[in-house]
Amino acid sequence: MQQRSKTLEIAISLIGTIIGAGIFGLPAVFSATGILGGTILFILILFVSLLLNQLYIDIIYSIHGAYRLPGYIRIIFGRKLYYVSLFNMIVKTSGTLLAYVVLGGTFFYILGTGLGINYPLWVWVILFWGIGSLVVFYGIKAVSAFQGELTWFLIGFMLFTALVLFPFINWQTSFTINFNSFLGTIGVVFFAVTAMTVLPDLKDIAGRDQRKMRLGSTIAILTAGFLSWLFGVIIASVYPHVKGVSDIQLAFPSIFWWLIPMVGLLAVSTSFLTFTQALKNLLSIDLKMKPVQAWIVSVVIPMILFAFVSQDFSKIIGFVGGVLTAFNGVLVCALSYKVNSRSQKIQTWIMDLFKLSKKSALDYSRIWRYLPIPLSLVLILIIIEQIIALL
């Protein structure tokens, strides 16, 4: 009973991290690639994410101590690659915050327009950013305590979406594939289904039992993946002309015009607060900034990016997912290959997880040791594809 509860606790925590702002980019992906085409792409990326999580767990349980990805890099590869990883982590988190700022402002804009309050988008973006920044400074703990309940709320919302829109699905669009639109959409999907960042925190729940960690992580990836896929597919099936976040509400009956922006604001707000706090902690711990200085930098960076880089939500999460997160995946593969080449623990957990004989587990462990090589090549191709799409 205890093992089941710990596994469930890990799964719920990870589901809450995966289901976030990325789901609002998926309807446009399925609309562009076709339902069948998008589904094939989604399953492939979900499988890559699942493998990366398992490889990262190898690292977490092979290196003693509490670290994040840059810390593991420093231990195995030294300080030069550590600074590369740290820089990538700072840029990735900043890009994610930019996406949340744009999305939060967009939801505010939709609500304001619906209520007859007509201000430009940038005004609503600044309002969302200002409120969120102050909460991070004064009351982040109270909001963090609310995140567990929000996870169940989001799951309920996604199921409610399926229930409301099911009668309006156009089944003729179910077998469409548009390969020409695959370019640039992979990054959006990767952003929506990955959550490697929080895995080290979940070790506190699992303790020394890798089996709980691996099962909980797998359940979370598959459950969150299914719900995210369902959300994107149903909206794209009902309204196949989704180009951006603002178009999602057009799939719903007019009486529900407020539903997407209200739920979206709840989801994005907590994610914005969590990632702002994470960036603040990163700057404080790794770069030795004072708390107030770290807070100022962490809240100012996304607004600088908003002013000078991009205001397109899909392009932002495409870059963050397809380039920065994929690069983290390459680092995980490099770490996993290095760690597993000198460890006998793989055979042990494979025997325990799959109930195999020692000989069978040894055969599978040899395959697992070399898995990071082809997986890293896939991730490099994703990075190249996303860069080409942005050019």
ZIKA-V353602 format. One record per pair of residues at least 12 apart in sequence whose C-alpha atoms are under 10 Angstrom apart, sorted by the first residue. I is the first residue (numbers start at 1). J is the second residue. If there is no record, write none. Layout:
# ZIKA-V353602
i: (I,I)
j: (J,J)
This chain:
# ZIKA-V353602
i: (3,3,3,3,4,4,4,5,5,6,6,6,6,6,6,6,7,7,7,7,7,7,7,7,7,7,7,7,8,8,8,8,8,8,8,9,9,9,9,9,9,10,10,10,10,10,10,10,10,10,10,10,10,10,10,10,10,11,11,11,11,11,11,11,11,11,11,11,11,11,11,12,12,12,12,12,12,12,12,12,13,13,13,13,13,13,13,13,13,13,13,14,14,14,14,14,14,14,14,14,14,14,14,14,14,15,15,15,15,15,15,15,15,15,15,15,15,15,15,15,15,16,16,16,16,16,16,16,16,16,16,16,16,16,16,17,17,17,17,17,17,17,17,17,17,17,17,17,18,18,18,18,18,18,18,18,18,18,18,18,18,18,19,19,19,19,19,19,19,19,19,19,19,19,19,19,19,19,19,20,20,20,20,20,20,20,20,20,20,20,20,20,20,20,21,21,21,21,21,21,21,21,21,21,21,21,21,21,21,21,22,22,22,22,22,22,22,22,22,22,22,22,22,22,22,22,22,23,23,23,23,23,23,23,23,23,23,23,23,23,23,23,23,24,24,24,24,24,24,24,24,24,24,24,24,24,24,25,25,25,25,25,25,25,25,25,25,25,25,25,25,25,25,26,26,26,26,26,26,26,26,26,26,26,26,26,26,26,26,26,26,26,27,27,27,27,27,27,27,27,27,27,27,27,27,27,27,27,27,27,27,28,28,28,28,28,28,28,28,28,28,28,28,28,28,28,29,29,29,29,29,29,29,29,29,29,29,29,29,29,29,29,30,30,30,30,30,30,30,30,30,30,30,30,30,30,30,30,30,30,31,31,31,31,31,31,31,31,31,31,31,31,31,31,31,31,32,32,32,32,32,32,32,32,32,32,32,32,32,33,33,33,33,33,33,33,33,33,34,34,34,34,34,34,34,34,34,34,34,34,34,35,35,35,35,35,35,35,35,35,35,35,35,35,36,36,36,36,36,36,36,37,37,37,37,37,37,37,37,38,38,38,38,38,38,38,38,38,38,38,38,39,39,39,39,39,39,39,40,41,41,41,41,41,42,42,42,42,42,42,42,42,42,42,43,43,43,43,43,44,44,44,45,45,45,45,45,45,45,45,45,45,45,46,46,46,46,46,46,46,46,46,46,47,47,47,47,48,48,48,48,48,48,48,48,49,49,49,49,49,49,49,49,49,49,50,50,50,50,50,50,50,50,50,50,50,51,51,51,51,51,52,52,52,52,52,52,52,52,52,52,52,52,53,53,53,53,53,53,53,53,53,53,53,53,54,54,54,54,54,54,54,54,55,55,55,55,55,55,55,55,55,55,55,55,55,55,56,56,56,56,56,56,56,56,56,56,56,57,57,57,57,57,57,57,57,57,57,58,58,58,58,58,58,58,58,58,58,58,58,59,59,59,59,59,59,59,59,59,59,60,60,60,60,60,60,60,61,61,61,61,61,61,61,62,62,62,62,62,62,63,63,63,65,66,66,66,66,67,67,68,68,68,68,68,68,68,68,68,69,69,69,69,69,69,69,69,69,69,69,70,70,70,70,70,70,70,70,70,70,70,71,71,71,71,72,72,72,72,73,73,73,73,73,73,74,75,76,76,76,76,77,77,77,81,83,85,85,85,86,86,86,86,88,88,88,88,88,89,89,89,89,89,89,89,90,90,90,90,90,90,90,91,91,91,91,91,92,92,92,92,92,92,92,92,92,92,93,93,93,93,93,93,93,93,93,93,94,94,94,94,94,94,94,94,94,94,94,95,95,95,95,95,95,95,95,95,95,95,95,96,96,96,96,96,96,96,96,96,96,96,96,97,97,97,97,97,97,97,97,97,97,97,97,97,97,97,97,97,98,98,98,98,98,98,98,98,98,98,98,98,98,98,98,98,99,99,99,99,99,99,99,99,99,99,99,99,99,99,100,100,100,100,100,100,100,100,100,100,100,100,100,100,100,100,101,101,101,101,101,101,101,101,101,101,101,101,101,101,101,101,102,102,102,102,102,102,102,102,102,102,102,102,102,102,102,102,103,103,103,103,103,103,103,103,103,103,103,103,103,104,104,104,104,104,104,104,104,104,104,104,104,104,104,104,104,105,105,105,105,105,105,105,105,105,105,105,105,105,106,106,106,106,106,106,106,106,106,106,106,107,107,107,107,107,107,107,107,107,107,107,107,107,107,107,108,108,108,108,108,108,108,108,108,108,109,109,109,109,109,109,109,110,110,110,110,110,110,110,110,110,111,111,111,111,111,111,111,112,112,112,114,114,115,122,122,122,125,125,126,128,128,128,129,129,129,129,129,129,129,130,131,132,132,132,132,132,132,133,133,133,133,133,133,133,133,133,134,134,134,135,136,136,136,136,136,136,136,136,136,137,137,137,137,137,137,137,137,139,140,140,140,140,140,141,141,143,143,143,143,144,144,144,144,146,147,147,147,147,147,150,150,150,150,151,153,153,153,154,154,154,154,154,155,155,155,155,157,157,157,157,158,158,158,158,158,159,159,159,160,161,161,161,161,161,161,161,161,162,162,162,162,162,162,162,163,164,164,164,164,165,165,165,165,165,165,165,165,166,166,166,166,167,168,168,168,168,168,168,168,168,169,169,169,169,169,169,169,169,169,170,170,170,170,170,170,171,171,172,173,173,173,173,174,174,174,174,182,182,183,183,183,183,183,183,183,184,184,184,184,184,184,184,184,184,184,184,184,185,185,185,185,185,185,185,185,185,185,186,186,186,186,186,186,186,186,187,187,187,187,187,187,187,187,187,187,187,187,187,187,187,187,187,187,187,188,188,188,188,188,188,188,188,188,188,188,189,189,189,189,189,189,190,190,190,190,190,190,190,190,190,190,191,191,191,191,191,191,191,191,191,191,191,192,192,192,192,192,192,192,193,193,193,193,193,193,193,193,194,194,194,194,194,194,194,195,195,195,195,196,196,196,196,196,197,197,199,199,202,202,209,210,210,210,211,211,211,211,211,212,214,214,215,232,234,235,235,235,235,235,235,236,236,237,238,238,238,239,239,243,244,244,244,245,245,245,245,245,245,246,246,248,248,249,275,276,276,276,276,276,276,277,277,277,277,278,279,279,279,279,279,280,280,280,280,280,280,280,280,281,281,281,282,282,283,283,283,315,315,315,318,318,318,318,319,319,319,319,319,320,321,321,321,322,322,322,322,322,322,322,322,322,323,323,323,323,323,323,323,323,323,324,325,325,326,326,326,326,326,326,326,327,327,327,327,327,328,329,329,329,329,329,330,330,330,330,330,330,330,330,331,331,332,332,333,333,333,333,333,333,333,333,333,334,334,334,335,336,336,336,336,336,336,337,337,337,337,337,337,338,338,339,340,340,340,340,340,340,341,341,341,342,343,344,344,345,346,346,346,346,346,346,346,347,347,347,347,347,347,347,347,347,348,348,348,349,349,350,350,350,350,351,351)
j: (206,209,211,212,212,215,216,212,216,205,206,207,209,212,213,216,205,206,211,212,213,214,215,216,217,218,219,220,212,213,215,216,217,219,220,202,205,206,212,213,216,199,201,202,203,204,205,206,212,213,214,215,216,217,218,219,220,202,212,213,214,215,216,217,218,219,220,221,222,223,224,148,151,152,216,217,219,220,223,224,147,148,151,198,199,201,202,205,216,217,220,151,194,195,196,198,199,202,216,217,218,219,220,221,224,148,151,152,155,193,195,216,217,219,220,221,222,223,224,225,227,147,148,149,150,151,152,153,154,155,195,220,224,267,271,147,151,192,193,194,195,196,197,198,220,224,271,274,151,191,192,193,194,195,196,198,220,221,223,224,225,228,151,154,155,158,192,193,194,195,220,221,223,224,225,227,228,267,271,100,151,154,191,192,193,224,228,264,266,267,268,269,270,271,96,99,100,103,104,191,192,264,265,267,268,269,271,272,313,317,96,99,100,188,189,190,191,192,193,194,228,268,313,314,317,318,321,158,188,189,191,192,193,224,225,227,228,229,230,231,232,245,264,103,188,192,228,231,232,244,245,246,248,260,264,313,314,185,188,189,191,192,232,242,243,244,245,248,313,314,315,317,318,38,42,185,188,189,191,192,228,229,230,231,232,233,235,236,242,244,245,314,228,229,230,231,232,233,234,235,236,237,239,240,241,242,243,244,245,247,248,185,188,232,233,235,236,240,241,242,243,244,245,247,248,314,41,42,181,182,184,185,186,188,189,232,233,236,242,243,244,314,42,176,177,178,181,182,185,189,229,232,233,234,235,236,237,240,241,242,173,176,177,178,181,232,233,235,236,237,238,239,240,241,242,243,176,177,178,179,180,181,182,185,236,240,241,242,243,176,177,178,179,180,181,182,183,185,173,174,175,176,177,178,179,181,182,233,236,237,240,171,173,174,175,176,177,178,232,233,234,236,237,240,173,174,175,176,177,178,233,174,175,176,177,178,179,181,182,176,177,178,179,181,182,185,186,189,229,232,233,174,175,177,229,230,232,233,177,182,185,186,189,190,185,186,189,190,192,193,225,226,228,229,189,222,225,226,229,186,189,190,186,187,189,190,191,192,193,194,225,379,382,189,190,192,193,194,221,222,224,225,226,193,221,222,225,190,193,194,329,375,376,378,379,190,191,193,194,195,196,218,221,326,329,193,194,195,196,214,217,218,219,220,221,222,218,333,371,372,375,194,195,196,328,329,330,332,333,336,372,375,376,194,195,196,197,199,213,214,217,218,221,329,332,196,199,213,214,215,217,218,336,214,329,332,333,334,335,336,337,339,340,368,369,371,372,69,196,197,199,200,329,331,332,333,335,336,196,199,200,203,210,213,214,217,332,336,210,214,332,335,336,337,339,340,343,345,346,349,72,200,332,333,335,336,337,338,339,340,72,199,200,201,203,210,336,200,203,207,208,209,210,345,336,339,340,343,345,346,75,76,339,200,200,201,203,204,200,201,86,89,196,197,198,199,200,201,282,82,85,86,89,196,197,200,328,331,332,335,82,83,84,85,86,87,88,89,286,328,331,83,85,86,286,85,331,332,335,85,86,331,332,334,335,86,335,334,335,338,339,334,335,338,331,286,327,328,331,282,283,286,287,323,324,325,327,328,197,279,282,324,325,327,328,278,279,280,282,283,298,324,279,301,302,320,324,279,317,319,320,321,323,324,325,327,328,275,276,278,279,282,298,302,320,324,325,275,276,279,298,299,300,301,302,303,305,320,301,302,305,306,309,310,316,317,319,320,321,324,191,271,272,275,276,302,313,316,317,319,320,321,129,268,271,272,273,274,275,276,279,298,299,301,302,303,305,306,316,129,272,299,301,302,303,304,305,306,309,310,311,312,313,316,317,268,272,302,305,306,310,311,312,313,314,315,316,317,320,125,128,129,265,267,268,269,270,271,272,273,275,302,313,316,317,124,125,126,127,128,129,130,132,268,269,272,302,303,306,311,313,121,122,124,125,126,128,129,268,302,303,306,310,311,312,313,316,125,128,245,246,261,264,265,268,269,311,312,313,314,124,125,126,127,128,129,132,261,262,264,265,266,267,268,269,272,120,121,122,123,124,125,126,127,128,129,261,265,268,121,122,124,125,128,245,246,261,264,265,313,121,124,125,128,245,246,258,260,261,262,263,264,265,266,268,121,123,124,125,127,128,261,262,264,265,121,122,123,124,125,246,261,124,245,246,249,257,258,260,261,262,257,258,259,260,261,262,265,124,258,261,257,258,258,306,307,311,303,306,303,265,269,272,269,272,273,299,300,302,303,299,269,269,270,272,273,276,299,272,273,276,277,295,296,298,299,300,273,295,299,273,272,273,274,275,276,277,280,295,299,273,276,277,291,292,295,296,299,273,270,273,274,276,277,273,274,269,270,273,274,270,271,273,274,270,266,267,270,271,274,263,266,267,270,267,263,266,267,227,263,264,266,267,223,224,227,228,231,259,260,263,227,228,230,231,232,227,230,231,231,230,231,234,235,251,252,259,260,227,230,231,232,233,234,235,234,234,252,253,256,234,235,237,238,239,251,252,253,234,235,237,238,238,234,235,237,238,239,251,252,253,233,234,235,236,237,238,239,240,251,234,236,237,238,239,240,237,238,237,236,237,238,240,233,234,236,237,385,389,382,385,386,387,388,389,390,314,315,318,319,322,382,385,386,387,388,389,390,314,315,317,318,319,321,322,385,386,389,318,319,321,322,382,383,385,386,314,315,316,317,318,319,320,321,322,323,324,325,326,382,383,385,386,387,389,313,314,315,316,317,318,319,320,321,322,386,228,229,317,318,321,322,317,318,319,320,321,322,323,325,326,382,316,317,318,319,320,321,322,323,324,325,326,224,225,228,229,317,318,321,221,222,224,225,226,228,229,321,221,224,225,321,325,326,329,217,220,221,325,217,325,328,329,332,325,328,213,217,216,217,349,349,352,353,349,350,352,353,354,353,349,353,353,248,251,247,248,249,250,251,252,248,251,251,250,251,252,251,252,314,312,313,314,260,261,264,312,313,314,260,261,260,261,261,298,294,295,297,298,299,302,294,295,298,299,298,294,295,297,298,299,292,293,294,295,296,297,298,299,294,295,298,294,298,295,297,298,386,389,390,386,387,389,390,383,386,387,389,390,386,382,383,386,379,380,381,382,383,384,385,386,387,379,380,381,382,383,384,385,386,387,383,379,383,376,378,379,380,381,382,383,376,379,380,382,383,379,372,375,376,379,380,372,373,375,376,377,378,379,380,372,376,372,376,370,371,372,373,374,375,376,377,379,372,373,376,372,368,369,370,371,372,373,368,369,370,371,372,373,369,372,369,365,366,368,369,370,372,366,369,370,369,369,362,365,365,361,362,364,365,366,368,369,359,360,361,362,363,364,365,366,368,361,362,365,361,365,362,364,365,368,364,365)
